[in-house]
Amino acid sequence: MAIVSIIGTISLVFLGVACCHASLYGEKMTIASDSVIIFTFSILPFLLIGGLYGYLISSIVFSIAFVCSLVYNMDNAYKMAIYLVPMLCFSFFGQYLWFRAVKKTILSAFFTLVLTALVELLCISLVAQNCYAPGQLMNLWKYLLREVIVIFGTAFFFYLYYSKTRDFWKYPFPVGVAYTGYYQEEEVRKQLRKTKVSYKITAIIIAVEVLLGIFVAFFMVALFPDIKEMFAQGMNRGLILSSDEAKDMVQHIENMNFTLDATAISYDLKMLLLMLCSGVPMAGIANFYTKTAIGAPLGNMSDFMREYAESDDKKKIEVGRRIEEIPVRSHDEIKVMYESIKATVYAIENYITRINEEYEIEKELEVAREASEAKSAFLSNMSHEIRTPINAVLGLNEMIVRESEDPQILEYANSVKSAGNSLLGIVNDILDFSKIEAGKMDILPVEYHLSSTINDLVNLIAVKAEDKHLELKFNIDKTLPTQLIGDEIRIKQCVTNILTNAVKYTEKGSVSLNISYRKDGEDSIYLRFQVIDTGIGIKEEDLEKLYSPFERIEETRNRSIEGTGLGMSIVKNLLALMGSRLEVKSVYGEGSDFSFEVKQQVSSWEELGDFRERYREYLGNVQKYHESFVAPDAHILVVDDTPINLTVVKGLLKATRIHVDTAESGMETLELVRKKKYDAIFIDHRMPEMDGIQTLEALKKMKDNLSIDAPLIALTANAGAGAREEYVAAGFNDYLSKPVNSEALESMLKEYLPKDKVRECNSTYEENESAGKATKHNVSEFSGDDDQAGNDTGIIDTEDNSDIYDVLYRLQGIDLTEAEKNCGSLETLKEVVKEFLTTIDTKADSIEKFASEKDYRNYTILVHALKSSARLIGATELSQMAAYLEECGNNEDEEQIREKTPQLLELFRSYNEKLSAIVPDASEDDLPEIEEKELKNAFRDMRELLEAYDFDTADGIMDMLAGYRIPDSYKDKFDKVKKQMSAVDRDALIVLLEE
């Protein structure tokens, strides 16, 4: 690169000297023939310096040559314009790469030749000779011819030099660099480019010069008297003239007037040319300065801001970092603006980064929220799946508690109730974890009997401890108060989890439960629970894992021990909600000590004493169920697609004498409310075709809804976190969770039924019970069966278990042991099988219909229900097949549904024959034949009852007809009516009974 600089510098010096020489002796640098100039080469050094070095250096060199001309050849200084024009032309065309192509080279030479010839005509033929006759224009050809060779020759020299030589030979000259590959780099071009600002400044300078030249003509008129005075004073200073001659000359000068003639025009043009010769180079230098120091930074910042503004947020950060690459060397407002832009860009970058981080956090939160919703959905489904059969078990068991007088049966029933509640507790462990995570777990203080709580804890853990041959020790402070106020369920849940873990992780030795207290004022205590075991203990480093959900300590060692790892996490969170914490002491290999204490209000300071004896007294004092109110004028509607759930609710409300209508679908509900006004409506969430929420919305939109003001209560097994909020937000008035609690159901009805229809009956009941009448009276009024009123026990007689077993034993395709375990008793199993049998055809047809229509939502609901009901009666294969197709329905696996559904339906329908033994084969010969007239009247009465939505009385008529032999001509119709009654198809029955 040093050689390049040397070559460039030497060439510049040589051409600069040549330019200065041309400015002084340009008129001699010609070739003439017979005094006619045919060729001139005085402009050659100016062409070369303009084409090689560009306008900046050529402007400087020209200014030096112009000064030389002013000093040594002042009279002809204005003729320097002849050299200025071609120099600027070649500088312009060279910098804009015109010499790269032949056509542009020719055009550049032509324009330069014409402009140069015009300036020569002006300077030599017009101004110098003070002759402005039109004929002078003919001299233009002379100037064109004598400059054509040097201009075109130099132009083609540049073409060959810039387009044919290697880049190395172009580097010595600034313009030559523009023709190299280096100049093609975008950043280099940005630094050397012209900007609008530099163009404007250059144009302004040149315009000012031209305007000043024009104004000279006017200035001449204004200054002419001063010029005359200057001449007159010169004469008076005693020049070569005599005094008289001087006086005459002065007088003559003073009498002169300004005249705009050829001389004045030439004077003005010379002034203009001189100003251009000085001003244009100055404009070029100013242009370069503004281009590099002002225009380039402004242009680069402008380009940067345009690109930055058009970039999206991701690219903004990448583009913004290029702000550092913009060179700003000045220390003025441009620098201030640059620093401000840079600060703004960095601020925006930080803002975008923060927004992106927040967006990423929001995405993670959204993923977490979706995962939580998916988990809640799973828990909801699991809750529905498990709690629905528990609802049936506990509901039917409640009937036993209400109607039985046998102490032994009551003890069994209470054990069933306790076990059922324990089973619900297992489900609730997972549901509670979900509620805790969602922040929706509440502590609900209620009054409870401490001996009952302790007894439940003993019963829950005793069997597990006995199975592992562990000694179970209880140390209960006898001075504990008997009645406390607090969240008994959550306290029992915490202790149960701790006791269960103690038994699980103890192989030999003992588990001790210590319960004590300390007073805290007049009406409260701190109740303390302590569980000590001789198990495997916990390592110091594993104590932190104790509260991590789904994480178990020493997973490998304890892999044979069942558990989810949720228990202690739930305990920790529940205790925190109750203002307490769990204290843990453990020695690895020796055992552990878990303890906590919770503040409880005291309802009764009566001492507990022996808690087992207290519990027996407590059971003895618990009143047998009786209704808290009666409402014989109240009408409610219960909507559920599972008939057994409707049976349970009707049974629970039997003693209240409320009129209960039922519906198994949303559409049936809409029909019922058009015909009848209800005081309250209970709606199950999960139903085919129209679910509970859709039914709710339809009810509120109906214009002919007679029950538009009736309270709407969600009835569902969904007990997951947020369920209550979901139903209330959907528009329900309240929420009742399955399994239905009879007290909660009655309490809710007391709140929502019209007050004038509700009659409290606590005192009445006690009086009637002492007379042994209450139960009989209520059952008789509810059932309308006079025979029932004569049953002193209030319990309907049933077949012996041996007879029931004989009937059930003849059934095919069911696991009788499993079915009995699922239903709780043979009597219940028999009724469930009957219910299952009557719905086979309608359910199978519906499943087949939804599968063919690809209505996977309703299809999945039906196979889900079939899975549960088939498992309930012990039809294991059918239940498993339905479970698989339920999963296919959730995934909308069309291929598997199409392939497996026919197999499911074939197996399902085969149970018509397999379960047929459940229906007794009564010999019709032994039955009296009903007369056709009476049968027609019965059918007419049934149709009227069904039109009024009174299915119960219509069922009673069907039961009455079952005691008669049906005439042959009506057997087919009777069978159809019987089938549609089982399907509860009101519309089909009305049409059938009209025939």
Buried (B, 14 or more C-beta within 10 A) or exposed (E): EEEBEEBBEEBBEEBBBBBBBBBBEBBEBEEEEEEEBEBBBBBBBBBBBBBBBBBBBBBBBBBBBBBBBBEEBEEBBBBBBBBBBBBBBBBBBBBBBBBBEEEBBBBBBBBBBBBBBBBBBBBBBBBBEEEBEEEBEEBBEBBBBBBBBBBBBBBBBBBEBBBEEEEEBBBBBBBBBBBBEEBEEEEBEBBBBBBEBBBEBBEEBBEEBBEBBBEBBEEBEEEBEEEBEEBBEBBEEEEEEEEEEBBEBBEEBEEEEBEEEBEBBBBBBBBBBBBBBBBBBBBBBBBBBBBBBBBBBBBBBBEBBEBBEEBEBEEBBEBBEEBEEBEBEEEEEBEEBBEEBBEBBEEBBEEBEEEEEEEEEEEEEEEEEEEBEEBBEEBBBBBBBBBBBBBBBBBBBBBBBBBBEEEEBBEBBBEBBBBBBEBBBEBBBBBBBBBBBBEBBEBEBEEBBBBBBBBBBBBBBEEBBEEEEBEBEBEBBEEBBBBBBBBBBBBBBBBBBBBBBBBBBBEEBBBBBBBBBEEBEEEBBBBBBBBBBBBBBBBEEBEEBBBBBEBBBBEEEBEEEEEEBBBBBBBBBBBEEBEBEBEBEBEBEEBBBBBBBBBBBBBEEEEBBEBBEBBEBBBEEEEBBBBBBBBEBBBBBBBBBBBBBBBBBBBBBBBBBBBBBBBBBBBBBBBBBEEBEBBBBBBBBBBBBBBBBBBBBBBEEBEEBBBEEBBBBBBBBBBBBBBBEBBEEBEBBBBBBBBBBBEEBBEBBBEBBEEEBBEEBEEBBEEBBEEEEBBBBBBBBBBEBEEBBEBEEBBEEEEEEEEBBEBBEEBEBBBBEBBBEBBBBBBBBBBBBEBBBBBBBBBBEBBBEBBEEEBBEBBBBBBBBBBBBBBBBBBBEBBEBBBBBBEBBEEEBEEBBEEBBEEBBEBBBBBEEBBEBBEEEEEEEEEEEBEEEEBEEBBEBBBBBBEEBBBBBBBBBBEEBEEBBBEEEBEEBBEBBBBBBBBBBBEBBBEBBEE
